Structures are given as structure tokens and as C-alpha cells.
Amino acid sequence: MKRSLSLCLPLVLAACASQPSTPSVSVPDNLKPDASEARMSVLAARGVQIYECRAKKDDPAAADWAFVAPEAELFDMNGKTVGKHYAGPHWESSDGSKIVGAVKARADAPQAGAIPWLLLTTKSVGGAGAFSKVTSVQRVSTTGGNAPGQGCSTAMLGQKARVAYTADYVLYAPK
């Protein structure tokens, strides 16, 4: 019995991570979108945050992990893959519509060890479709994704680390 439970647990956790945890969560005021915007959809992300060991700018004899890019699949409320999230940061729908974001505000995640919650302003950089009218994105309900806990050294320069994370991305469009 113990063995079968240990085999099932990773599957249950993976299934939960592929669906938005909560369509509506309490977010700090600085992460709330403009009053002229309305929530369009909530997408779950499951993937990695990529870091690279690089020399510190202020001390080239030392090294630290530097964020490079996210790489994640996006899922709708039913767990269906609807797009991807990658460097830029970009969110690209399966229909080809695409947005790029810029961080407007951030807040520490309530869960220890999770990447920060964000509010990003966005603009369409692709064709018409599901994401083309999105003007803001909130990143909430994050788990994992922080830079590796063990430091990097100059002997490790150029090495990359892929750290698992999940998040919900709440997409907003004009009312």
C-alpha cells in the first residue's frame, strides 16, 4: 500500500499543477490592474525558470545565478494546453496570438521559496486571437522557481539551472 501511494502522489500533484489553483485570489493593491480592465481568463503555467551562473558585474572574481527566461506550458481551466510562456516575457496562444510584457509591480509570494507575484503591462506582438486584446497580466499563486539555493562559482560560469515552477497567469483586457 505504501509503495502504490508513493507512485500515485507525483501524478496527483502534476494533475493539480496543470489547472489554475484558484480563479480569484487576494492580491496586494499594487498588483491590481487598472479599473478600466476586466479579467478575461486564468491560465495555469507549469514549467521552469532558467538561470545561468554569471560573473557579478560589481565583482568579476565572484559569481551568482542570473535569471535568463521562463519556459512553461499554459493550461486552461479544464487542463487543456492553450499556449506557452517564454523569454521576453512572451505569452503565446495556440492560435498564434502573442503578447509581450513589462513588469509594472511586484510583491513577495506568500508561499516561502516561490518566485514573486507580478503585475505586467502587455502589448500584442502577434496576430489576432485569444491574447491579442490582453493589456495586463498578473502572475499569482506561484510555487518554486527561485534561483538555486547553492551558489555558483567562477568555475561554473555558463552553467544553467532549470528550476521547476507553477503559477497562475490572470489575463486582463479593456472592459
C-alpha positions as CSV (number, residue, x, y, z in Angstrom):
1,M,0.0,0.0,0.0
2,K,2.8,2.4,0.9
3,R,4.6,1.8,-2.4
4,S,1.5,2.4,-4.5
5,L,0.7,5.6,-2.7
6,S,4.2,6.9,-3.3
7,L,3.8,6.2,-7.0
8,C,0.4,7.9,-7.2
9,L,1.3,11.1,-5.3
10,P,3.5,12.6,-8.1
11,L,0.7,12.0,-10.6
12,V,-1.9,13.7,-8.3
13,L,0.5,16.7,-7.8
14,A,1.1,17.0,-11.6
15,A,-2.6,17.0,-12.3
16,C,-3.2,19.7,-9.7
17,A,-0.4,21.9,-11.2
18,S,-1.9,21.7,-14.6
19,Q,-5.1,23.6,-13.6
20,P,-5.4,27.1,-12.2
21,S,-5.4,26.8,-8.4
22,T,-8.0,29.5,-7.8
23,P,-9.7,31.6,-10.4
24,S,-9.7,34.5,-7.9
25,V,-7.0,35.1,-5.2
26,S,-6.5,38.0,-2.9
27,V,-3.7,40.2,-4.3
28,P,-1.9,43.2,-2.9
29,D,-3.3,46.5,-4.0
30,N,-0.1,47.3,-6.1
31,L,-0.8,44.2,-8.2
32,K,-4.4,45.1,-9.1
33,P,-4.9,46.1,-12.8
34,D,-6.4,49.4,-13.9
35,A,-10.1,49.9,-13.2
36,S,-10.7,50.1,-16.9
37,E,-9.6,46.4,-17.3
38,A,-11.6,43.2,-16.7
39,R,-10.5,39.7,-16.1
40,M,-10.5,37.8,-19.3
41,S,-9.1,34.4,-18.2
42,V,-6.9,32.5,-15.8
43,L,-4.2,30.2,-17.2
44,A,-2.1,27.8,-15.2
45,A,1.6,27.6,-16.0
46,R,3.8,24.6,-15.4
47,G,7.5,24.8,-16.4
48,V,10.9,26.1,-15.4
49,Q,12.6,29.3,-14.6
50,I,16.1,29.2,-16.3
51,Y,19.1,30.6,-14.5
52,E,22.8,30.9,-15.6
53,C,25.9,31.1,-13.5
54,R,27.5,34.5,-14.4
55,A,30.2,36.7,-13.1
56,K,28.9,39.5,-10.8
57,K,29.1,42.9,-12.5
58,D,30.4,44.7,-9.4
59,D,32.9,41.8,-8.6
60,P,34.1,39.8,-11.7
61,A,36.0,37.4,-9.3
62,A,32.7,36.3,-7.9
63,A,29.7,34.6,-9.5
64,D,25.9,34.4,-8.9
65,W,22.8,32.9,-10.5
66,A,21.2,35.3,-13.0
67,F,17.7,34.9,-14.3
68,V,17.6,34.1,-18.1
69,A,14.0,33.2,-19.0
70,P,10.8,31.3,-18.2
71,E,9.8,28.2,-20.2
72,A,6.3,26.9,-19.5
73,E,3.2,25.4,-20.9
74,L,-0.1,27.2,-20.3
75,F,-3.3,25.4,-19.5
76,D,-7.0,26.5,-19.4
77,M,-9.4,25.7,-16.5
78,N,-10.0,22.2,-18.0
79,G,-6.3,21.3,-18.1
80,K,-6.1,21.7,-21.9
81,T,-2.8,23.1,-23.2
82,V,-3.6,26.5,-24.8
83,G,-0.2,28.1,-25.3
84,K,3.3,28.7,-23.9
85,H,5.2,31.3,-21.9
86,Y,8.9,32.1,-22.7
87,A,11.6,34.8,-22.8
88,G,10.6,38.3,-23.4
89,P,8.4,37.6,-21.4
90,H,6.0,36.4,-24.0
91,W,2.7,34.5,-23.7
92,E,1.8,32.8,-27.0
93,S,-1.6,31.3,-27.6
94,S,-2.0,28.1,-29.7
95,D,-3.9,30.3,-32.2
96,G,-0.7,32.3,-32.8
97,S,-1.7,35.5,-31.0
98,K,1.1,36.7,-28.7
99,I,1.8,39.4,-26.1
100,V,5.0,40.7,-24.5
101,G,5.0,42.1,-21.0
102,A,6.9,44.6,-18.9
103,V,6.9,44.4,-15.1
104,K,4.8,47.2,-13.5
105,A,4.8,46.0,-9.9
106,R,5.9,43.1,-7.8
107,A,5.2,41.6,-4.4
108,D,6.8,38.8,-2.4
109,A,4.9,35.5,-2.8
110,P,3.0,34.4,0.3
111,Q,4.5,30.9,-0.1
112,A,8.1,30.6,1.1
113,G,10.5,29.7,-1.7
114,A,8.2,30.9,-4.5
115,I,9.0,33.5,-7.2
116,P,7.4,36.9,-6.6
117,W,3.8,37.8,-7.7
118,L,3.8,40.3,-10.5
119,L,1.6,42.8,-12.5
120,L,2.8,43.3,-16.0
121,T,1.6,45.6,-18.7
122,T,1.4,44.0,-22.1
123,K,1.1,44.7,-25.8
124,S,0.1,42.5,-28.7
125,V,3.0,41.4,-30.9
126,G,1.2,38.7,-32.9
127,G,-1.9,38.2,-34.9
128,A,-5.5,38.5,-33.9
129,G,-6.7,35.8,-31.4
130,A,-7.2,34.8,-27.8
131,F,-4.3,37.0,-26.4
132,S,-4.4,40.0,-28.8
133,K,-6.6,42.2,-26.6
134,V,-4.8,41.4,-23.3
135,T,-3.4,44.6,-21.7
136,S,-2.3,43.3,-18.3
137,V,-1.1,40.0,-16.8
138,Q,-0.9,39.1,-13.1
139,R,1.3,36.3,-12.0
140,V,-0.1,34.8,-8.8
141,S,-0.2,31.5,-6.8
142,T,3.4,30.8,-7.6
143,T,5.3,27.8,-6.3
144,G,9.1,27.2,-6.7
145,G,11.1,28.9,-9.4
146,N,13.7,30.7,-7.3
147,A,17.4,30.6,-8.2
148,P,19.2,27.5,-7.0
149,G,19.9,27.6,-3.2
150,Q,23.5,26.5,-3.7
151,G,25.7,29.3,-5.0
152,C,27.7,29.2,-8.2
153,S,31.4,29.9,-8.6
154,T,33.6,31.2,-11.3
155,A,34.4,27.6,-12.1
156,M,30.7,27.1,-13.0
157,L,30.4,30.2,-15.3
158,G,28.0,29.5,-18.1
159,Q,26.2,26.6,-16.5
160,K,22.5,26.7,-16.5
161,A,19.9,25.6,-14.0
162,R,16.3,24.8,-14.8
163,V,14.1,25.3,-11.6
164,A,10.6,23.9,-11.7
165,Y,7.7,26.4,-11.0
166,T,4.0,26.8,-11.3
167,A,1.9,29.9,-11.4
168,D,-1.5,31.2,-12.4
169,Y,-1.5,34.0,-15.0
170,V,-4.6,36.2,-14.9
171,L,-5.1,37.9,-18.2
172,Y,-6.9,41.3,-18.3
173,A,-8.4,43.2,-21.3
174,P,-10.3,46.5,-21.6
175,K,-13.8,46.5,-20.3
